[in-house]
Amino acid sequence: MGIKNLSADPLEVTGIPLLRKGKVRDVYDLGDNLLIVSTDRLSAFDWVLETPIPDKGKILTAASLLWFDLTKKIIPNHLITTDLREIKKRLPSSARALWENLEGRTMLVKKAKRVNAECIARGYLAGSGFKEYKKSRSVCGEPLPEGLLEASILPHPLFTPSTKADQGHDRNISFEELKSLLGSETASKLRKATLQIYEFASAYSRSHSLILADTKFEFGFVGSELIIIDEILTPDSSRFWDAALYRPGSSPASFDKQFVRDYLETTGWDKNSKPPILPQEIIDQTKSRYLQFLKMLKAS
């Protein structure tokens, strides 16, 4: 299930090595630094859809930049600059791109040694966590009290790590397994940072009429310093709900691509063949939800 060849992609940068073409972001290798371009691609059910969501990459980048600034007192991050003039000064003369198309979606970041684990924080009972709770009254093996409803707030935020898979699905693991993989000190640092960021972001979101139900972070090391990398607290990495519409006992509408997943479920697509093209109405409504999230997040 590869990504469509975008050889004529106006977001492509030539003249520097392409380190990774991900589902959403393209990452270029600049030696000590990386260049990350957030595209408008959208993935669902392990497929990258051919239909982009206009300006999605800019919206995700804007959200990450806000959160990087707000959380830098908790933990440093990999961001160096988003100023294209400054970025171009640091690139080799051979680098070529349609630079005007990269405005607002491009970050120059520090190269870090990635921690091979997804660090997930859950504050509400939703998604796969709710499915597990219905079967075993637990989430990722952690026992929870009886009587919780879908979307119920948890007694306390949970740290539920998973493996980091470049291909296929991540796998939930226990904290003890994480310690075995990474060592006790690193695992403890990851848990502490994940929960600290989640608790701060949850309170900030609440003050902006949003509920942060759960989120996932990626971390890396620059030397011995642990930093947060990739994106942070965007609708693609987090489950945000509109606080005004929140009702425990139901599945609140989120600001992520679940809207697209729900549409695809109605098409009869078998998820094994090429995905259908999204109709304009679905594209427009998906973009609208991303924009609404960013507007609420930035509201004073």
Helices and strands as residue ranges (DSSP letters): E 18-21, E 25-29, E 33-38, E 43-44, E 47-48, H 56-71, E 79-81, H 84-89, G 99-101, E 106-110, E 113-114, E 117-124, H 127-136, E 138-139, E 142-143, E 153-159, E 162-163, H 175-182, H 184-206, E 210-222, E 225-229, E 238-242, G 243-245, H 258-265, H 280-298
